[in-house]
Amino acid sequence: MTTKQITLISSQSSKLGGYDLETTPYQKLKKDLEQFLIYQLSINESITIHTGAAAGIEQLWGLAAVVIKKKYPSRVKIIIHINHPDQINDLYKNNEKVNWNMIYNNSELKYVYNKNHKIELQHNPELKNKIIAKELDAKYKNMINHSDIVLSLYDGTFGSTDKNINIAKSSNKEIVNIDPLKYFEATMATSIVFLNDDLQPKSFKEYTYTVNKNYNIGDILEIQSNDNKSVVVKVTKTLKIPKNSAKSLKPLIVLKER
């Protein structure tokens, strides 16, 4: 018998079911996460669960971990990963703070990624997004590095989750994919790549966006970029994504088909 370390990487909660964890889809997901952890205990002597405590999916994962830890206290260890010491104050709703404390108080070990968060924000408020992004990058990279198994709840759109999954793949982690469409209502989207590297936004290798027309893989389109330039792109795939994910995407303006 062995021990396994497990974490979960997820798309933003706003792209899935929002932040109300009492909804039916989230409660079904939580039960499935608990069953997965119980299964891991059936084939391993013990498990260590790495979790964050931000509102939404992170807390749902952490709460599932707490349920299993209370059933098997000698065989389950929880490690919480915290962006900064004042993270609980970033939560707006009282139940989110209750969840945060529940996960925190049941964790044997606490990782804090930026103890100078408040000072850095006071001195450089204009860098808030960069400071937070740096904390998140360090947190997820460490959670992945410490884990043997990475659960992936990914909506299919380009972003930080895609990057974190690639980190897990490159580290040869065992990846267990959780289909978000099992829990959340779906809609269609189209994914494209830029054919001219000079015009491609530096921060993106691929866009995923909703369209009013169904395009085929391989179609060449001329679209209007954010700075009103004409850019040529290729359709790489069509896919189903959660409806909330589609709401977060900005449909691109197709000037013509080639």
C-alpha positions in Angstrom: 0.0 0.0 0.0 1.2 3.5 -0.8 0.4 7.1 -0.2 -0.7 9.5 -2.9 -0.8 13.3 -3.0 -3.7 14.9 -4.9 -4.7 18.3 -6.1 -7.4 19.8 -8.3 -6.9 22.4 -11.1 -10.0 24.2 -12.3 -11.2 26.8 -14.7 -12.6 29.9 -12.9 -15.7 29.3 -11.0 -17.4 32.1 -12.9 -17.0 30.1 -16.1 -18.6 27.0 -14.6 -21.4 27.3 -12.0 -20.7 30.6 -10.3 -19.9 30.9 -6.6 -23.0 29.4 -4.9 -21.8 26.0 -3.8 -25.2 25.0 -2.6 -26.6 24.6 -6.1 -27.4 21.1 -7.4 -24.6 20.9 -9.9 -22.0 21.8 -7.3 -23.4 19.4 -4.7 -23.3 16.6 -7.3 -19.7 17.5 -8.1 -18.7 17.6 -4.4 -20.2 14.1 -3.9 -18.2 12.8 -6.9 -15.0 14.4 -5.6 -15.6 12.7 -2.2 -16.2 9.3 -4.0 -12.9 9.8 -5.9 -11.1 10.4 -2.6 -12.7 7.3 -1.0 -11.6 5.3 -4.0 -8.0 6.5 -3.6 -8.1 5.4 0.0 -9.2 1.9 -1.1 -6.0 1.5 -3.1 -3.6 3.6 -1.0 -2.7 3.5 2.7 -3.1 7.3 2.9 -3.7 10.4 0.9 -2.5 14.0 1.1 -4.9 16.6 -0.4 -3.6 19.9 -1.7 -6.1 22.7 -1.9 -6.6 26.4 -2.0 -9.4 28.2 -0.3 -10.6 30.9 -2.7 -14.3 31.2 -3.2 -15.9 28.7 -5.6 -14.3 25.5 -6.9 -11.3 25.7 -4.6 -13.5 25.8 -1.5 -15.7 23.0 -2.9 -12.6 20.8 -3.3 -11.4 21.7 0.2 -14.7 21.0 1.8 -14.8 17.6 0.1 -11.4 16.9 1.5 -12.6 17.9 5.0 -15.5 15.5 4.8 -13.2 12.6 3.9 -10.6 13.6 6.5 -13.3 13.5 9.3 -14.2 10.0 8.2 -10.6 8.8 8.0 -8.6 11.1 10.2 -5.5 8.9 10.5 -5.3 8.4 6.7 -6.0 11.8 5.3 -3.9 14.9 5.4 -4.9 18.3 4.1 -2.4 21.0 3.0 -3.9 24.4 2.3 -2.2 26.8 -0.1 -2.9 30.5 0.6 -2.1 33.4 -1.7 -1.3 35.7 1.2 -1.9 36.1 4.9 -5.0 38.3 4.5 -6.7 36.2 1.8 -9.7 35.6 4.0 -10.5 39.3 3.8 -10.8 39.0 0.0 -13.9 36.9 0.5 -17.1 38.9 0.4 -19.8 36.5 1.7 -20.0 35.2 5.2 -20.4 31.6 4.1 -17.2 31.9 2.0 -15.3 32.9 5.2 -16.9 30.0 7.1 -15.7 27.6 4.4 -12.3 29.2 4.4 -11.9 28.7 8.2 -13.3 25.1 7.9 -10.6 24.2 5.4 -7.8 26.2 7.2 -8.6 24.7 10.6 -8.5 21.1 9.2 -5.2 21.6 7.5 -2.0 20.1 9.0 0.2 22.4 6.9 -0.2 25.9 5.5 1.7 27.3 2.5 1.6 31.1 2.2 3.0 32.5 -1.1 3.3 36.2 -0.5 3.7 37.4 3.1 4.3 40.9 1.8 1.1 41.1 -0.2 -0.4 44.1 1.7 2.9 46.1 1.7 3.3 45.5 -2.1 -0.2 46.7 -2.8 0.2 49.8 -0.6 3.4 50.8 -2.5 2.3 49.7 -6.0 -1.5 49.6 -6.2 -1.2 49.9 -10.0 0.5 46.5 -10.1 -2.4 44.7 -8.2 -3.2 42.3 -11.1 0.5 41.4 -11.6 1.0 40.8 -7.9 -2.0 38.5 -7.7 -1.1 36.7 -10.9 2.4 36.0 -9.5 1.0 34.6 -6.3 -1.4 32.3 -8.2 1.3 31.1 -10.6 3.5 30.2 -7.6 0.6 28.5 -5.8 -0.6 26.3 -8.6 2.9 25.3 -9.7 3.7 24.2 -6.1 0.4 22.3 -5.7 1.1 20.5 -9.0 4.7 19.8 -8.1 3.8 18.2 -4.8 1.0 16.0 -6.2 1.0 12.6 -7.8 -2.5 13.0 -9.2 -3.9 16.2 -10.7 -7.7 16.4 -11.2 -8.5 18.7 -14.1 -11.9 20.5 -14.3 -11.2 22.5 -17.5 -13.8 24.3 -19.6 -11.7 24.1 -22.8 -10.9 27.9 -23.2 -7.5 29.3 -23.3 -6.1 30.7 -20.1 -4.2 30.0 -16.9 -5.9 26.6 -16.4 -4.6 25.5 -19.8 -1.1 26.6 -18.7 -1.3 24.7 -15.4 -2.5 21.5 -17.1 0.5 21.7 -19.4 2.7 22.1 -16.4 1.2 18.9 -15.0 1.7 17.1 -18.3 5.3 18.1 -18.7 5.9 16.9 -15.1 4.4 13.5 -16.0 1.7 13.8 -13.4 -1.3 11.4 -13.5 -4.1 13.7 -14.8 -7.7 12.8 -14.2 -10.1 14.8 -16.4 -13.4 15.8 -15.0 -15.9 16.8 -17.7 -17.5 20.1 -16.7 -20.4 19.4 -19.0 -21.5 16.5 -16.8 -22.5 19.2 -14.3 -23.0 22.5 -16.2 -25.1 23.4 -19.2 -23.2 23.6 -22.5 -23.0 25.8 -25.6 -20.9 25.6 -28.8 -17.7 27.5 -29.3 -15.0 27.7 -32.1 -11.3 27.8 -31.4 -8.8 29.5 -33.8 -5.1 30.1 -34.2 -3.3 33.1 -35.7 -1.6 32.4 -39.0 0.6 35.5 -38.9 2.9 35.4 -35.8 3.7 39.1 -36.1 0.0 40.0 -35.6 -0.6 37.4 -32.9 -1.1 38.9 -29.4 1.9 38.0 -27.3 -0.1 36.6 -24.4 -2.2 34.2 -26.6 -1.4 31.2 -28.7 -5.0 30.4 -29.3 -8.4 32.0 -28.9 -11.6 30.3 -28.1 -14.7 32.2 -28.9 -18.4 31.9 -29.6 -19.8 32.5 -33.0 -23.2 32.8 -34.6 -22.3 30.5 -37.5 -20.8 27.0 -37.3 -17.4 26.9 -38.9 -15.5 23.8 -39.9 -12.0 22.7 -38.8 -9.5 24.1 -41.3 -11.6 27.1 -42.4 -9.6 30.3 -42.9 -11.2 33.5 -41.6 -10.2 37.2 -41.8 -11.1 38.8 -38.5 -10.9 42.2 -36.9 -8.4 42.5 -34.1 -8.9 44.6 -31.0 -6.9 47.4 -32.6 -9.1 47.3 -35.7 -6.5 45.5 -37.9 -7.3 42.7 -40.2 -5.9 39.4 -39.0 -6.0 36.0 -40.7 -6.8 33.0 -38.6 -7.5 29.3 -38.9 -10.3 27.3 -37.2 -8.6 24.5 -35.2 -11.6 22.9 -33.5 -15.2 23.3 -32.5 -16.1 22.3 -29.0 -18.8 22.4 -26.3 -18.1 24.6 -23.3 -20.2 25.6 -20.3 -22.6 28.5 -21.0 -20.9 30.6 -18.3 -17.6 30.2 -20.2 -19.2 31.5 -23.3 -20.4 34.6 -21.5 -16.8 35.4 -20.5 -15.6 35.3 -24.2 -15.7 38.2 -26.5 -16.9 37.1 -29.9 -14.5 38.1 -32.7 -15.7 40.1 -35.7 -15.4 37.9 -38.9 -14.8 40.2 -41.9 -14.9 37.4 -44.5 -14.2 33.8 -45.1 -11.4 32.7 -47.4 
